[in-house]
Amino acid sequence: MIRHNRHAGIRHCHNSMGGALIAALLLVAISTIMGATILFATSTDLQISGNFRRAMATFYAAEAGIAETAIRLGGSSLSNSGYLSDPSPILQANWSAYVLSYPDWKSQDDMEYSGLFTNYFPLSGNLINTAVLPNSVQTTLPYWTKIRHKTEYDAERAGHSSLTPHYQDGDGNTATHSINNRGNVVFYGFALGSGLTPTAFTSANPTLYSPVEIIISQGQVEGATSLIQVEVAHPSGPPLLAPVYANSQVVFAGGTAVVEGFDDCGLLPGGRPPVWLGPAGALEGTATFTGNPPMPQVGMDGLDLVKALDSLKRGAQVISEDLVSVNLGAPGNPALLYAEPLSGIFSRRLAVQNLNGYGILLVTGNLNIAAPFHWEGLIIVSGQVTFDGGIGTSVIQGALLADQVQILNGEVRMTLNTCPIASSLRVLPVATLNWQQLL
């Protein structure tokens, strides 16, 4: 006879219910953990996405500050309403200027702010304003920028030494410098007129080249900050080897010609020879020459005139027709002109006559000059320059660089003069030499 244990059945039922409860609790716990994990991951992703968005917004704001300041360094006070530069005729090692896009900027926002600098806030027509005022063309992007000349002290902070030089020290002083004695301004061009590749350098004498400028730009959005530093300089153009340079040939076939290699401006105190020819260059005919040395010279290396044209034509006014009876540029507001290739019967050429100009004239192809002609500054031609025709005198105060130069008739006078060249180079759009993100 079988007897049932009623209490055992009850215990079995209770055990089953307890196990289900534990399983349910475990499932709830696991679901809670999974939900919390998903929520945390989603929250983290949103936070990362927000941080990335803010970081990109501040980066682009800082880049916008760099772009505005660089643009305001180009041109002149006559051609650029927002133009800013060191107003002193002799560059100041402690010059600095700010560009602000918002009104509540404070000096504490710049961790390197110092009363040793000029700390200008340039306005249109007032480059030496010191009142803290928004002076940016932007109002919607939150940034401020500071610009100053690069000095020997800046180069030393970046690692310059006699063993690891960052620039060519041409001022005769190799002592280290400090915040109170920043040393000389660092320029960008051809130190002592030597070499075919521009470089950073210092000089004990005035130079025709522009200083290296340091621009620091900070963008700030919703508490996030980006800090960018760039070094920029105006292009140096090709080296000034002589008032007349030709890669292949200079021909004096008629008329009278005077070519003077001593610098009327004095920025090249030793002067230059009157004519410099490339390694395969040839000279035909004769003219009246002066310079140091007084006779034409043949160099070991030739200049890449096409590369020189390309490096200078950015921002130039494009010329698509011959220039007759016009005035171009002026002292303080030099012209930058680039002649596109023109379709001629035999070759591409630009013809000019009765022209008075000041600045830089760039020509891809050939250039025909008929008197009267007067140009102060720099002329670079990838092909042939021909002086032919017209009545009067053709004058170049500056320098002429071409593949070939021919003087067929008329009176031609070419004199080395670095003053209009220097003035013209310093209004060219700046180029970036170095870029780094600090924050």
Summary of the structure (lengths in Angstrom):
residues: 439
radius of gyration: 33.6
end to end distance: 90.5
largest distance: 147.2
contacts: 1423
relative contact order: 0.12
helix: 22%
strand: 36%
